[in-house]
Amino acid sequence: MNLRDESFYYLARIFKRKTLQVKREKEWYSQLHKHKCIFIHIPKTAGVSVSVSLLGSGIANMPALYYKVLLGKGTFNQYFKFAFVRNPFARLVSAYEFLQGGGGGHYDEKIVSIIKPYKSFESFVMEYLNQNTIKASRYFRPQHYFVCDSNGKIIINYLGHFEELEKDYEFIRNKIGTGEPLKKLNVTKNKRMLIEEYYFNDKIKQKVISLYNKDFELFGYSKETSSPTLF
């Protein structure tokens, strides 16, 4: 399945789950119009901290393509669109530890029940992760799906980086003219291990690279595990 087909598949799942009208009744929807911006919230990239600090409300994890339908092409093209991305090595560890710790409540019960039995990061990567399972949960879905069109082209205006969170947040805050100083919310509780302790052998590392290769290349992240900020 190519990116175009997968994009439409992802949109179909969203439309089936909730209608556009339900989304338009959410508090964050009015905030987007008020400030003429669109925040693409990629899971485990400090999105809760950014959305609450900037817009006063959490925002669901929806791709740019969905907003294009939700808001209409004209509004989508006019508004300032932004997202935060993160080193794929670190983002995957954060997602794993977050779900091992129970996730975000009842909405995550199903995926938590799937991930909990994998008591080590190694078993999770080597036994569970594959091209199909990374698409089954928002936590593991490659980041480029959130910010690209069906041809794999980035369709948002600004990409902030988790590794430079405060600086990039302040740029966005000044750009749209709203928001408070950045709060630290929904931080993953973790074992405080070094990144190398999760990727302690080449098999784990190479499998993650193969699954998230486009994220590494599109967002300019090194395929070495010595530098990412974990949590």
TORPA-4810 file (N, C-alpha, C, O; in nm, 3 decimals):
<nodes>
NODE_1_0.085_-0.120_0.000_0.000_0.000_0.000_0.089_0.124_0.000_0.175_0.138_0.087_M
NODE_2_0.068_0.216_-0.098_0.151_0.336_-0.104_0.096_0.445_-0.013_-0.010_0.430_0.048_N
NODE_3_0.171_0.555_-0.005_0.133_0.663_0.087_-0.003_0.721_0.053_-0.081_0.753_0.143_L
NODE_4_-0.033_0.734_-0.075_-0.162_0.789_-0.116_-0.277_0.700_-0.065_-0.373_0.750_-0.006_R
NODE_5_-0.266_0.569_-0.090_-0.371_0.477_-0.045_-0.381_0.474_0.107_-0.491_0.468_0.162_D
NODE_6_-0.266_0.477_0.175_-0.267_0.473_0.321_-0.328_0.600_0.379_-0.395_0.596_0.482_E
NODE_7_-0.306_0.714_0.312_-0.363_0.839_0.358_-0.515_0.835_0.353_-0.583_0.876_0.447_S
NODE_8_-0.568_0.784_0.243_-0.713_0.774_0.230_-0.771_0.672_0.327_-0.881_0.689_0.380_F
NODE_9_-0.694_0.564_0.351_-0.736_0.463_0.449_-0.745_0.524_0.588_-0.840_0.498_0.663_Y
NODE_10_-0.646_0.606_0.623_-0.643_0.670_0.754_-0.760_0.767_0.769_-0.825_0.771_0.873_Y
NODE_11_-0.787_0.845_0.664_-0.899_0.937_0.668_-1.032_0.862_0.681_-1.121_0.906_0.754_L
NODE_12_-1.045_0.752_0.611_-1.169_0.674_0.617_-1.195_0.625_0.758_-1.310_0.624_0.803_A
NODE_13_-1.090_0.582_0.829_-1.104_0.537_0.967_-1.154_0.649_1.056_-1.239_0.628_1.143_R
NODE_14_-1.100_0.769_1.036_-1.141_0.884_1.118_-1.286_0.920_1.092_-1.363_0.943_1.185_I
NODE_15_-1.324_0.926_0.964_-1.461_0.962_0.930_-1.561_0.861_0.986_-1.671_0.897_1.027_F
NODE_16_-1.523_0.737_0.987_-1.611_0.634_1.039_-1.630_0.649_1.189_-1.739_0.622_1.240_K
NODE_17_-1.527_0.691_1.259_-1.531_0.698_1.405_-1.609_0.820_1.454_-1.690_0.809_1.546_R
NODE_18_-1.584_0.935_1.395_-1.652_1.057_1.438_-1.683_1.143_1.317_-1.607_1.147_1.221_K
NODE_19_-1.796_1.212_1.323_-1.835_1.296_1.211_-1.763_1.430_1.217_-1.709_1.469_1.320_T
NODE_20_-1.762_1.498_1.103_-1.701_1.631_1.099_-1.772_1.728_1.193_-1.707_1.813_1.254_L
NODE_21_-1.904_1.715_1.204_-1.979_1.807_1.289_-1.937_1.796_1.434_-1.930_1.897_1.504_Q
NODE_22_-1.910_1.676_1.481_-1.865_1.657_1.618_-1.733_1.731_1.640_-1.715_1.795_1.743_V
NODE_23_-1.643_1.722_1.544_-1.515_1.791_1.556_-1.536_1.942_1.562_-1.470_2.012_1.638_K
NODE_24_-1.628_1.992_1.481_-1.650_2.137_1.474_-1.714_2.193_1.600_-1.717_2.315_1.619_R
NODE_25_-1.764_2.107_1.685_-1.822_2.151_1.812_-1.721_2.153_1.926_-1.753_2.196_2.036_E
NODE_26_-1.600_2.105_1.900_-1.497_2.103_2.003_-1.446_2.244_2.031_-1.446_2.331_1.945_K
NODE_27_-1.401_2.264_2.157_-1.350_2.394_2.199_-1.232_2.439_2.114_-1.222_2.556_2.077_E
NODE_28_-1.141_2.345_2.084_-1.021_2.381_2.010_-1.051_2.428_1.869_-0.973_2.502_1.809_W
NODE_29_-1.166_2.384_1.814_-1.200_2.421_1.676_-1.218_2.572_1.663_-1.171_2.632_1.567_Y
NODE_30_-1.285_2.632_1.761_-1.306_2.777_1.758_-1.175_2.852_1.779_-1.157_2.962_1.726_S
NODE_31_-1.083_2.792_1.856_-0.954_2.856_1.879_-0.872_2.862_1.750_-0.801_2.960_1.726_Q
NODE_32_-0.881_2.759_1.669_-0.809_2.760_1.541_-0.857_2.876_1.453_-0.776_2.945_1.392_L
NODE_33_-0.987_2.896_1.448_-1.041_3.006_1.368_-1.006_3.142_1.428_-0.974_3.237_1.357_H
NODE_34_-1.011_3.149_1.558_-0.982_3.276_1.626_-0.841_3.324_1.594_-0.819_3.442_1.571_K
NODE_35_-0.747_3.232_1.593_-0.606_3.269_1.573_-0.555_3.235_1.433_-0.437_3.253_1.403_H
NODE_36_-0.646_3.187_1.348_-0.612_3.156_1.208_-0.488_3.067_1.198_-0.393_3.096_1.126_K
NODE_37_-0.493_2.958_1.272_-0.380_2.865_1.272_-0.432_2.722_1.281_-0.547_2.698_1.318_C
NODE_38_-0.347_2.629_1.246_-0.378_2.486_1.256_-0.259_2.416_1.320_-0.148_2.419_1.266_I
NODE_39_-0.282_2.355_1.435_-0.177_2.280_1.502_-0.196_2.133_1.474_-0.296_2.074_1.514_F
NODE_40_-0.100_2.073_1.406_-0.102_1.930_1.380_-0.033_1.861_1.497_0.089_1.867_1.511_I
NODE_41_-0.111_1.797_1.580_-0.059_1.737_1.704_-0.014_1.594_1.678_-0.096_1.503_1.671_H
NODE_42_0.116_1.575_1.663_0.174_1.442_1.647_0.197_1.384_1.786_0.260_1.450_1.869_I
NODE_43_0.150_1.263_1.815_0.167_1.206_1.949_0.312_1.195_1.993_0.400_1.161_1.914_P
NODE_44_0.335_1.223_2.120_0.466_1.213_2.187_0.569_1.309_2.131_0.687_1.275_2.117_K
NODE_45_0.523_1.429_2.097_0.614_1.536_2.055_0.588_1.664_2.136_0.611_1.774_2.087_T
NODE_46_0.539_1.648_2.259_0.503_1.759_2.348_0.379_1.834_2.301_0.362_1.952_2.331_A
NODE_47_0.293_1.766_2.228_0.175_1.831_2.172_0.075_1.880_2.274_0.012_1.984_2.253_G
NODE_48_0.058_1.808_2.385_-0.035_1.854_2.489_0.016_1.982_2.551_-0.060_2.077_2.571_V
NODE_49_0.145_1.986_2.581_0.204_2.108_2.638_0.187_2.226_2.543_0.152_2.336_2.586_S
NODE_50_0.213_2.203_2.416_0.204_2.310_2.317_0.060_2.358_2.300_0.035_2.478_2.303_V
NODE_51_-0.034_2.266_2.282_-0.171_2.307_2.254_-0.236_2.377_2.372_-0.306_2.477_2.354_S
NODE_52_-0.214_2.326_2.493_-0.274_2.389_2.612_-0.209_2.524_2.639_-0.279_2.621_2.671_V
NODE_53_-0.079_2.532_2.628_-0.009_2.659_2.653_-0.042_2.763_2.548_-0.054_2.882_2.579_S
NODE_54_-0.056_2.720_2.425_-0.075_2.812_2.315_-0.222_2.849_2.293_-0.256_2.966_2.273_L
NODE_55_-0.309_2.749_2.298_-0.449_2.770_2.260_-0.547_2.745_2.374_-0.667_2.764_2.357_L
NODE_56_-0.496_2.702_2.489_-0.582_2.684_2.606_-0.661_2.555_2.607_-0.749_2.538_2.691_G
NODE_57_-0.631_2.465_2.515_-0.707_2.341_2.507_-0.625_2.233_2.438_-0.544_2.263_2.350_S
NODE_58_-0.646_2.108_2.478_-0.583_1.998_2.407_-0.643_1.982_2.269_-0.758_2.018_2.247_G
NODE_59_-0.566_1.927_2.177_-0.610_1.907_2.039_-0.586_1.761_2.001_-0.482_1.704_2.034_I
NODE_60_-0.681_1.703_1.931_-0.671_1.562_1.892_-0.557_1.540_1.794_-0.507_1.633_1.731_A
NODE_61_-0.517_1.413_1.782_-0.407_1.377_1.693_-0.460_1.351_1.552_-0.491_1.237_1.518_N
NODE_62_-0.470_1.456_1.473_-0.525_1.443_1.338_-0.425_1.494_1.235_-0.354_1.591_1.260_M
NODE_63_-0.417_1.428_1.119_-0.322_1.469_1.017_-0.367_1.593_0.941_-0.484_1.632_0.946_P
NODE_64_-0.273_1.655_0.873_-0.303_1.776_0.796_-0.411_1.750_0.692_-0.496_1.836_0.668_A
NODE_65_-0.410_1.632_0.630_-0.512_1.600_0.531_-0.653_1.606_0.589_-0.747_1.646_0.521_L
NODE_66_-0.665_1.567_0.714_-0.797_1.571_0.777_-0.843_1.716_0.795_-0.960_1.749_0.771_Y
NODE_67_-0.751_1.802_0.837_-0.787_1.944_0.853_-0.827_2.007_0.721_-0.911_2.097_0.717_Y
NODE_68_-0.768_1.959_0.614_-0.803_2.013_0.483_-0.949_1.986_0.450_-1.015_2.067_0.386_K
NODE_69_-0.999_1.870_0.496_-1.140_1.836_0.478_-1.226_1.908_0.581_-1.331_1.962_0.549_V
NODE_70_-1.180_1.908_0.705_-1.256_1.968_0.815_-1.280_2.117_0.794_-1.391_2.166_0.817_L
NODE_71_-1.177_2.189_0.752_-1.184_2.334_0.739_-1.215_2.381_0.598_-1.260_2.494_0.578_L
NODE_72_-1.192_2.296_0.501_-1.206_2.336_0.362_-1.072_2.380_0.306_-0.987_2.432_0.379_G
NODE_73_-1.052_2.360_0.177_-0.923_2.387_0.113_-0.882_2.533_0.126_-0.765_2.562_0.153_K
NODE_74_-0.977_2.626_0.108_-0.944_2.769_0.114_-0.892_2.810_0.250_-0.788_2.875_0.260_G
NODE_75_-0.964_2.772_0.356_-0.923_2.807_0.491_-0.793_2.737_0.526_-0.704_2.797_0.587_T
NODE_76_-0.781_2.611_0.488_-0.659_2.535_0.515_-0.537_2.605_0.454_-0.434_2.617_0.520_F
NODE_77_-0.548_2.649_0.333_-0.436_2.715_0.265_-0.404_2.851_0.328_-0.289_2.893_0.329_N
NODE_78_-0.505_2.917_0.381_-0.487_3.051_0.437_-0.424_3.050_0.576_-0.343_3.137_0.608_Q
NODE_79_-0.459_2.952_0.659_-0.415_2.952_0.798_-0.269_2.907_0.811_-0.216_2.835_0.726_Y
NODE_80_-0.205_2.953_0.920_-0.068_2.915_0.952_-0.069_2.776_1.013_-0.129_2.754_1.118_F
NODE_81_-0.004_2.683_0.948_-0.007_2.542_0.988_0.128_2.501_1.045_0.232_2.527_0.984_K
NODE_82_0.127_2.437_1.162_0.253_2.401_1.225_0.242_2.269_1.301_0.132_2.225_1.334_F
NODE_83_0.355_2.209_1.326_0.362_2.084_1.402_0.499_2.075_1.466_0.591_2.149_1.432_A
NODE_84_0.511_1.982_1.561_0.641_1.949_1.619_0.674_1.805_1.582_0.589_1.716_1.588_F
NODE_85_0.800_1.783_1.545_0.848_1.648_1.517_0.958_1.614_1.616_1.006_1.700_1.689_V
NODE_86_0.996_1.486_1.617_1.090_1.438_1.718_1.177_1.327_1.661_1.134_1.255_1.570_R
NODE_87_1.296_1.312_1.713_1.381_1.203_1.670_1.304_1.071_1.682_1.254_1.038_1.790_N
NODE_88_1.293_0.994_1.573_1.214_0.870_1.578_1.259_0.770_1.683_1.176_0.699_1.740_P
NODE_89_1.388_0.762_1.710_1.437_0.672_1.815_1.374_0.709_1.949_1.320_0.623_2.019_F
NODE_90_1.382_0.835_1.984_1.333_0.882_2.113_1.181_0.880_2.121_1.124_0.847_2.225_A
NODE_91_1.115_0.917_2.012_0.968_0.918_2.013_0.913_0.779_2.038_0.816_0.763_2.112_R
NODE_92_0.973_0.677_1.977_0.925_0.541_1.994_0.944_0.493_2.139_0.856_0.428_2.194_L
NODE_93_1.057_0.526_2.199_1.080_0.490_2.338_0.976_0.559_2.427_0.919_0.496_2.516_V
NODE_94_0.952_0.687_2.402_0.855_0.762_2.482_0.716_0.701_2.471_0.645_0.689_2.571_S
NODE_95_0.676_0.664_2.349_0.545_0.603_2.329_0.535_0.469_2.403_0.434_0.441_2.468_A
NODE_96_0.638_0.389_2.391_0.640_0.258_2.459_0.627_0.275_2.611_0.544_0.209_2.673_Y
NODE_97_0.708_0.362_2.669_0.704_0.382_2.814_0.571_0.443_2.859_0.519_0.409_2.965_E
NODE_98_0.518_0.533_2.779_0.389_0.595_2.809_0.279_0.490_2.818_0.197_0.492_2.910_F
NODE_99_0.277_0.399_2.723_0.174_0.295_2.722_0.200_0.189_2.829_0.105_0.133_2.885_L
NODE_100_0.325_0.161_2.858_0.357_0.071_2.968_0.307_0.129_3.101_0.274_0.055_3.193_Q
NODE_101_0.304_0.261_3.109_0.257_0.328_3.229_0.107_0.350_3.233_0.057_0.415_3.325_G
NODE_102_0.035_0.297_3.135_-0.111_0.308_3.136_-0.169_0.400_3.031_-0.291_0.404_3.015_G
NODE_103_-0.084_0.474_2.959_-0.134_0.562_2.853_-0.211_0.681_2.906_-0.188_0.728_3.018_G
NODE_104_-0.303_0.729_2.824_-0.375_0.851_2.858_-0.516_0.830_2.908_-0.600_0.920_2.895_G
NODE_105_-0.545_0.715_2.965_-0.679_0.692_3.018_-0.756_0.590_2.937_-0.698_0.510_2.865_G
NODE_106_-0.889_0.595_2.948_-0.972_0.490_2.887_-0.962_0.486_2.736_-0.986_0.382_2.676_H
NODE_107_-0.928_0.600_2.673_-0.914_0.602_2.528_-0.801_0.510_2.482_-0.803_0.460_2.369_Y
NODE_108_-0.704_0.489_2.568_-0.587_0.408_2.532_-0.593_0.265_2.584_-0.495_0.191_2.572_D
NODE_109_-0.706_0.225_2.641_-0.714_0.094_2.704_-0.678_-0.020_2.609_-0.608_-0.113_2.648_E
NODE_110_-0.725_-0.014_2.486_-0.701_-0.123_2.391_-0.553_-0.135_2.357_-0.496_-0.244_2.364_K
NODE_111_-0.491_-0.024_2.320_-0.350_-0.031_2.281_-0.262_-0.061_2.402_-0.160_-0.129_2.388_I
NODE_112_-0.299_-0.013_2.520_-0.223_-0.046_2.642_-0.227_-0.196_2.666_-0.125_-0.256_2.701_V
NODE_113_-0.343_-0.257_2.649_-0.356_-0.402_2.672_-0.272_-0.482_2.574_-0.229_-0.593_2.604_S
NODE_114_-0.249_-0.425_2.456_-0.166_-0.492_2.355_-0.018_-0.478_2.388_0.058_-0.574_2.373_I
NODE_115_0.023_-0.360_2.434_0.165_-0.331_2.455_0.215_-0.381_2.590_0.332_-0.417_2.603_I
NODE_116_0.130_-0.383_2.690_0.171_-0.421_2.826_0.247_-0.553_2.834_0.346_-0.562_2.908_K
NODE_117_0.205_-0.657_2.761_0.275_-0.785_2.772_0.422_-0.781_2.725_0.500_-0.870_2.760_P
NODE_118_0.458_-0.681_2.648_0.596_-0.671_2.601_0.676_-0.598_2.709_0.684_-0.475_2.709_Y
NODE_119_0.734_-0.674_2.797_0.797_-0.618_2.916_0.932_-0.552_2.889_0.985_-0.481_2.975_K
NODE_120_0.987_-0.576_2.773_1.112_-0.509_2.737_1.093_-0.435_2.605_1.013_-0.475_2.521_S
NODE_121_1.167_-0.328_2.589_1.161_-0.252_2.465_1.207_-0.339_2.349_1.154_-0.329_2.238_F
NODE_122_1.305_-0.424_2.374_1.354_-0.513_2.269_1.243_-0.605_2.218_1.226_-0.618_2.097_E
NODE_123_1.168_-0.668_2.307_1.061_-0.758_2.264_0.951_-0.681_2.191_0.894_-0.732_2.095_S
NODE_124_0.921_-0.562_2.237_0.821_-0.477_2.172_0.861_-0.449_2.027_0.779_-0.464_1.936_F
NODE_125_0.985_-0.409_2.006_1.031_-0.376_1.870_1.042_-0.500_1.783_0.993_-0.501_1.670_V
NODE_126_1.105_-0.603_1.834_1.137_-0.720_1.752_1.017_-0.811_1.729_1.009_-0.878_1.626_M
NODE_127_0.922_-0.815_1.823_0.810_-0.907_1.811_0.679_-0.840_1.768_0.596_-0.903_1.704_E
NODE_128_0.661_-0.714_1.804_0.533_-0.648_1.775_0.539_-0.555_1.655_0.451_-0.560_1.569_Y
NODE_129_0.638_-0.471_1.648_0.641_-0.368_1.545_0.664_-0.426_1.406_0.753_-0.508_1.385_L
NODE_130_0.581_-0.380_1.311_0.601_-0.411_1.170_0.527_-0.305_1.088_0.468_-0.212_1.144_N
NODE_131_0.530_-0.318_0.957_0.469_-0.216_0.872_0.319_-0.200_0.895_0.264_-0.093_0.870_Q
NODE_132_0.254_-0.304_0.942_0.110_-0.296_0.969_0.080_-0.241_1.107_-0.008_-0.156_1.121_N
NODE_133_0.151_-0.287_1.209_0.118_-0.245_1.345_0.154_-0.099_1.371_0.093_-0.035_1.457_T
NODE_134_0.252_-0.044_1.300_0.284_0.097_1.323_0.172_0.188_1.272_0.166_0.305_1.310_I
NODE_135_0.085_0.136_1.188_-0.027_0.215_1.136_-0.152_0.198_1.222_-0.249_0.273_1.207_K
NODE_136_-0.150_0.100_1.312_-0.270_0.067_1.389_-0.292_0.158_1.508_-0.403_0.163_1.562_A
NODE_137_-0.191_0.231_1.550_-0.204_0.321_1.664_-0.141_0.456_1.633_-0.036_0.463_1.569_S
NODE_138_-0.205_0.562_1.678_-0.151_0.697_1.658_-0.013_0.713_1.720_0.067_0.793_1.673_R
NODE_139_0.015_0.637_1.825_0.143_0.651_1.895_0.261_0.602_1.812_0.373_0.649_1.830_Y
NODE_140_0.236_0.508_1.724_0.345_0.449_1.646_0.344_0.492_1.500_0.437_0.462_1.425_F
NODE_141_0.240_0.560_1.460_0.230_0.599_1.319_0.343_0.694_1.283_0.369_0.788_1.358_R
NODE_142_0.410_0.674_1.170_0.519_0.763_1.130_0.475_0.909_1.125_0.362_0.939_1.088_P
NODE_143_0.564_0.996_1.163_0.530_1.138_1.174_0.497_1.203_1.041_0.418_1.297_1.036_Q
NODE_144_0.557_1.153_0.933_0.531_1.218_0.804_0.386_1.204_0.759_0.338_1.284_0.679_H
NODE_145_0.316_1.102_0.809_0.176_1.088_0.773_0.092_1.205_0.825_-0.011_1.238_0.767_Y
NODE_146_0.136_1.266_0.931_0.060_1.377_0.990_0.079_1.509_0.915_-0.008_1.596_0.922_F
NODE_147_0.188_1.525_0.845_0.221_1.656_0.787_0.234_1.655_0.636_0.259_1.760_0.575_V
NODE_148_0.218_1.540_0.574_0.236_1.529_0.429_0.102_1.506_0.358_0.005_1.461_0.418_C
NODE_149_0.100_1.537_0.228_-0.016_1.503_0.147_-0.001_1.361_0.095_0.092_1.290_0.133_D
NODE_150_-0.092_1.319_0.009_-0.092_1.181_-0.037_0.025_1.149_-0.129_0.049_1.033_-0.162_S
NODE_151_0.098_1.252_-0.171_0.217_1.231_-0.253_0.346_1.237_-0.172_0.455_1.229_-0.228_N
NODE_152_0.332_1.251_-0.040_0.450_1.255_0.046_0.514_1.391_0.058_0.628_1.401_0.103_G
NODE_153_0.445_1.497_0.017_0.498_1.633_0.024_0.447_1.702_0.151_0.329_1.696_0.182_K
NODE_154_0.537_1.769_0.223_0.498_1.843_0.343_0.404_1.957_0.304_0.434_2.035_0.214_I
NODE_155_0.289_1.966_0.373_0.189_2.066_0.337_0.159_2.162_0.452_0.054_2.225_0.454_I
NODE_156_0.252_2.173_0.547_0.234_2.271_0.653_0.345_2.376_0.643_0.442_2.357_0.570_I
NODE_157_0.328_2.486_0.716_0.420_2.599_0.703_0.544_2.592_0.790_0.650_2.643_0.753_N
NODE_158_0.531_2.528_0.905_0.643_2.531_1.000_0.653_2.401_1.077_0.553_2.350_1.130_Y
NODE_159_0.774_2.347_1.084_0.802_2.228_1.164_0.892_2.266_1.281_1.009_2.300_1.261_L
NODE_160_0.838_2.260_1.402_0.920_2.278_1.520_0.982_2.144_1.557_0.936_2.039_1.510_G
NODE_161_1.084_2.147_1.639_1.151_2.024_1.680_1.146_2.009_1.832_1.173_2.103_1.906_H
NODE_162_1.112_1.891_1.876_1.107_1.860_2.018_1.240_1.894_2.086_1.243_1.938_2.200_F
NODE_163_1.348_1.873_2.014_1.481_1.895_2.069_1.512_2.044_2.090_1.605_2.079_2.162_E
NODE_164_1.433_2.130_2.027_1.447_2.275_2.046_1.310_2.333_2.080_1.268_2.436_2.026_E
NODE_165_1.242_2.265_2.169_1.101_2.291_2.198_1.073_2.435_2.240_0.987_2.501_2.182_L
NODE_166_1.145_2.484_2.340_1.115_2.617_2.393_1.139_2.726_2.288_1.059_2.818_2.275_E
NODE_167_1.249_2.716_2.215_1.280_2.816_2.113_1.176_2.814_2.001_1.128_2.920_1.960_K
NODE_168_1.142_2.698_1.953_1.046_2.687_1.844_0.905_2.723_1.889_0.827_2.780_1.813_D
NODE_169_0.873_2.690_2.014_0.743_2.729_2.068_0.730_2.881_2.071_0.625_2.935_2.035_Y
NODE_170_0.834_2.949_2.115_0.829_3.096_2.122_0.816_3.158_1.983_0.751_3.261_1.967_E
NODE_171_0.877_3.097_1.883_0.861_3.146_1.746_0.715_3.139_1.704_0.661_3.234_1.648_F
NODE_172_0.651_3.025_1.730_0.511_3.008_1.693_0.422_3.102_1.773_0.330_3.163_1.719_I
NODE_173_0.450_3.113_1.900_0.373_3.202_1.988_0.376_3.346_1.937_0.273_3.413_1.934_R
NODE_174_0.493_3.392_1.896_0.504_3.528_1.841_0.437_3.539_1.704_0.381_3.643_1.670_N
NODE_175_0.444_3.432_1.627_0.386_3.432_1.493_0.235_3.448_1.496_0.180_3.526_1.418_K
NODE_176_0.167_3.376_1.585_0.021_3.383_1.587_-0.032_3.481_1.692_-0.152_3.509_1.695_I
NODE_177_0.056_3.533_1.776_0.018_3.639_1.869_-0.070_3.596_1.985_-0.157_3.671_2.028_G
NODE_178_-0.048_3.476_2.035_-0.125_3.432_2.151_-0.045_3.326_2.227_0.059_3.280_2.180_T
NODE_179_-0.095_3.289_2.345_-0.032_3.182_2.421_0.039_3.228_2.546_0.072_3.346_2.562_G
NODE_180_0.061_3.133_2.636_0.132_3.156_2.761_0.269_3.090_2.754_0.297_3.013_2.662_E
NODE_181_0.356_3.120_2.850_0.483_3.046_2.856_0.457_2.896_2.856_0.357_2.850_2.912_P
NODE_182_0.545_2.821_2.796_0.525_2.678_2.776_0.515_2.603_2.908_0.603_2.613_2.994_L
NODE_183_0.406_2.527_2.924_0.387_2.440_3.039_0.439_2.300_3.005_0.445_2.263_2.888_K
NODE_184_0.478_2.225_3.105_0.519_2.087_3.085_0.406_1.996_3.131_0.384_1.977_3.251_K
NODE_185_0.335_1.939_3.034_0.219_1.856_3.063_0.232_1.720_2.996_0.302_1.705_2.896_L
NODE_186_0.165_1.620_3.053_0.159_1.486_2.994_0.298_1.427_2.969_0.320_1.357_2.870_N
NODE_187_0.391_1.455_3.059_0.528_1.405_3.044_0.531_1.256_3.077_0.476_1.213_3.178_V
NODE_188_0.596_1.178_2.991_0.605_1.034_3.012_0.685_1.002_3.137_0.798_1.049_3.155_T
NODE_189_0.626_0.919_3.224_0.700_0.869_3.339_0.786_0.753_3.290_0.735_0.661_3.226_K
NODE_190_0.913_0.757_3.320_1.002_0.662_3.258_1.108_0.613_3.355_1.115_0.658_3.469_N
NODE_191_1.191_0.522_3.309_1.295_0.463_3.390_1.424_0.545_3.391_1.522_0.509_3.457_K
NODE_192_1.423_0.657_3.315_1.541_0.743_3.307_1.665_0.668_3.258_1.776_0.689_3.307_R
NODE_193_1.644_0.582_3.162_1.755_0.511_3.101_1.814_0.595_2.989_1.747_0.682_2.934_M
NODE_194_1.938_0.569_2.956_2.000_0.633_2.841_1.945_0.572_2.713_1.902_0.457_2.713_L
NODE_195_1.947_0.648_2.605_1.895_0.599_2.478_1.967_0.471_2.436_1.906_0.381_2.380_I
NODE_196_2.096_0.465_2.462_2.175_0.348_2.423_2.131_0.221_2.496_2.153_0.110_2.447_E
NODE_197_2.068_0.237_2.612_2.022_0.121_2.687_1.897_0.059_2.626_1.869_-0.059_2.646_E
NODE_198_1.822_0.139_2.551_1.707_0.086_2.478_1.752_0.021_2.347_1.703_-0.084_2.308_Y
NODE_199_1.845_0.087_2.280_1.895_0.037_2.152_2.032_-0.027_2.172_2.132_0.018_2.116_Y
NODE_200_2.034_-0.131_2.253_2.162_-0.188_2.294_2.221_-0.286_2.192_2.335_-0.330_2.206_F
NODE_201_2.142_-0.321_2.089_2.202_-0.403_1.983_2.158_-0.351_1.846_2.058_-0.279_1.834_N
NODE_202_2.232_-0.388_1.746_2.211_-0.333_1.612_2.080_-0.379_1.550_2.025_-0.309_1.465_D
NODE_203_2.029_-0.495_1.590_1.904_-0.545_1.533_1.786_-0.453_1.569_1.702_-0.424_1.484_K
NODE_204_1.782_-0.409_1.694_1.675_-0.318_1.736_1.685_-0.188_1.657_1.587_-0.140_1.601_I
NODE_205_1.803_-0.134_1.655_1.828_-0.006_1.586_1.791_-0.014_1.439_1.722_0.074_1.388_K
NODE_206_1.837_-0.116_1.370_1.813_-0.127_1.226_1.666_-0.150_1.193_1.618_-0.103_1.090_Q
NODE_207_1.596_-0.222_1.279_1.453_-0.241_1.253_1.377_-0.110_1.265_1.291_-0.080_1.182_K
NODE_208_1.408_-0.031_1.367_1.342_0.099_1.384_1.376_0.191_1.267_1.289_0.262_1.218_V
NODE_209_1.500_0.190_1.222_1.539_0.271_1.107_1.460_0.230_0.983_1.414_0.315_0.907_I
NODE_210_1.445_0.100_0.963_1.373_0.053_0.844_1.225_0.093_0.847_1.167_0.125_0.744_S
NODE_211_1.165_0.090_0.966_1.023_0.125_0.978_0.997_0.274_0.970_0.892_0.318_0.923_L
NODE_212_1.093_0.353_1.017_1.075_0.498_1.023_1.176_0.573_0.937_1.210_0.687_0.966_Y
NODE_213_1.223_0.508_0.832_1.329_0.567_0.751_1.291_0.702_0.692_1.373_0.794_0.689_N
NODE_214_1.167_0.715_0.645_1.127_0.842_0.584_1.126_0.954_0.687_1.159_1.068_0.654_K
NODE_215_1.088_0.924_0.810_1.092_1.026_0.915_1.235_1.073_0.940_1.260_1.193_0.952_D
NODE_216_1.326_0.980_0.948_1.466_1.017_0.967_1.513_1.109_0.855_1.575_1.212_0.880_F
NODE_217_1.484_1.072_0.733_1.536_1.146_0.618_1.463_1.278_0.595_1.526_1.380_0.569_E
NODE_218_1.331_1.276_0.605_1.252_1.397_0.577_1.277_1.507_0.680_1.279_1.625_0.645_L
NODE_219_1.294_1.468_0.805_1.310_1.566_0.912_1.455_1.587_0.954_1.483_1.661_1.049_F
NODE_220_1.548_1.523_0.884_1.690_1.549_0.904_1.750_1.492_1.031_1.844_1.549_1.087_G
NODE_221_1.696_1.380_1.079_1.749_1.321_1.202_1.858_1.218_1.173_1.850_1.143_1.076_Y
NODE_222_1.959_1.217_1.258_2.068_1.122_1.246_2.019_0.981_1.277_1.929_0.962_1.359_S
NODE_223_2.078_0.883_1.211_2.044_0.743_1.236_2.136_0.681_1.342_2.145_0.559_1.355_K
NODE_224_2.203_0.767_1.415_2.281_0.723_1.530_2.198_0.745_1.656_2.111_0.833_1.658_E
NODE_225_2.222_0.668_1.759_2.138_0.675_1.880_2.205_0.747_1.997_2.162_0.733_2.112_T
NODE_226_2.309_0.822_1.969_2.387_0.881_2.079_2.337_1.016_2.127_2.382_1.064_2.232_S
NODE_227_2.245_1.080_2.053_2.213_1.218_2.088_2.069_1.251_2.125_2.048_1.356_2.185_S
NODE_228_1.967_1.170_2.094_1.829_1.215_2.116_1.795_1.247_2.262_1.842_1.182_2.355_P
NODE_229_1.711_1.349_2.279_1.652_1.379_2.409_1.533_1.286_2.427_1.442_1.284_2.344_T
NODE_230_1.534_1.207_2.535_1.431_1.104_2.549_1.298_1.158_2.597_1.197_1.140_2.529_L
NODE_231_1.294_1.224_2.713_1.163_1.259_2.771_1.157_1.405_2.809_1.054_1.452_2.858_F
</nodes>
